[in-house]
Amino acid sequence: MITGGHVRELLNREDDAVLVLLRGRPEVVPAPDLDSERCRGAMRVVAGRDLGERLRADPSAADDPDALAAALDATVREQGG
């Protein structure tokens, strides 16, 4: 389950990070790691850069990382993740 903690971690990272589901568990990883053996089969949820752009378009969403996490989690479940 994606939590507000995952969202905060993703937004606070200074590297090019991505939120993924890795073996069914959410994890924030550096984007270059997506090509590694460790991340083989990971489902990409959202890049920190993309999430930051969404929040700039709707700054009020940044006030509730738990709600944002719930929305991301619902999207993942709809995609079968």
C-alpha positions as CSV (number, residue, x, y, z in Angstrom):
1,M,0.0,0.0,0.0
2,I,1.3,3.4,-1.0
3,T,1.5,5.8,2.0
4,G,2.0,9.4,2.6
5,G,5.5,8.5,3.7
6,H,6.3,7.2,0.2
7,V,4.9,10.4,-1.3
8,R,7.0,12.6,1.1
9,E,10.1,10.6,0.4
10,L,9.6,10.8,-3.4
11,L,9.1,14.6,-3.2
12,N,12.0,15.2,-0.9
13,R,14.5,13.3,-2.9
14,E,17.1,15.3,-4.7
15,D,18.0,12.7,-7.2
16,D,15.8,11.6,-10.1
17,A,13.6,9.1,-8.1
18,V,10.6,7.0,-9.0
19,L,7.9,5.4,-7.0
20,V,7.6,1.7,-8.1
21,L,6.0,-1.5,-6.9
22,L,8.7,-4.0,-6.4
23,R,7.5,-7.5,-5.8
24,G,4.2,-6.0,-4.8
25,R,5.7,-3.4,-2.3
26,P,6.0,0.3,-2.9
27,E,9.5,1.6,-2.9
28,V,11.2,4.9,-4.0
29,V,14.3,4.2,-6.1
30,P,16.7,6.3,-8.2
31,A,15.6,6.3,-11.8
32,P,18.8,4.7,-13.1
33,D,18.1,1.7,-10.8
34,L,15.1,0.8,-12.9
35,D,17.4,-0.9,-15.4
36,S,19.1,-2.9,-12.6
37,E,18.6,-6.6,-11.9
38,R,17.2,-5.7,-8.5
39,C,14.3,-3.7,-10.1
40,R,13.6,-6.2,-12.9
41,G,9.8,-6.5,-13.1
42,A,9.1,-3.4,-11.1
43,M,5.9,-1.5,-11.9
44,R,6.5,2.2,-12.3
45,V,3.9,4.3,-10.4
46,V,5.1,7.9,-10.8
47,A,8.4,9.8,-11.1
48,G,9.1,12.5,-8.5
49,R,9.5,15.0,-11.3
50,D,6.0,14.2,-12.7
51,L,4.5,14.3,-9.3
52,G,6.1,17.6,-8.6
53,E,4.7,19.0,-11.8
54,R,1.2,17.8,-10.8
55,L,1.5,19.5,-7.5
56,R,2.6,22.8,-9.0
57,A,-0.6,22.7,-11.1
58,D,-2.6,22.0,-8.0
59,P,-0.7,23.1,-4.9
60,S,-3.5,22.3,-2.5
61,A,-2.8,18.6,-3.1
62,A,0.6,18.9,-1.5
63,D,-1.1,19.7,1.8
64,D,-2.3,16.1,2.2
65,P,0.3,13.5,1.2
66,D,-1.9,10.7,2.6
67,A,-4.8,11.7,0.2
68,L,-2.3,11.8,-2.7
69,A,-1.0,8.4,-1.7
70,A,-4.5,7.0,-1.6
71,A,-5.2,8.3,-5.1
72,L,-1.9,6.8,-6.4
73,D,-2.7,3.5,-4.6
74,A,-6.2,3.4,-6.2
75,T,-4.7,4.0,-9.7
76,V,-2.3,1.1,-9.1
77,R,-5.1,-1.2,-8.0
78,E,-7.1,-0.2,-11.1
79,Q,-4.2,-1.2,-13.3
80,G,-3.9,-4.6,-11.5
81,G,-0.8,-3.8,-9.4
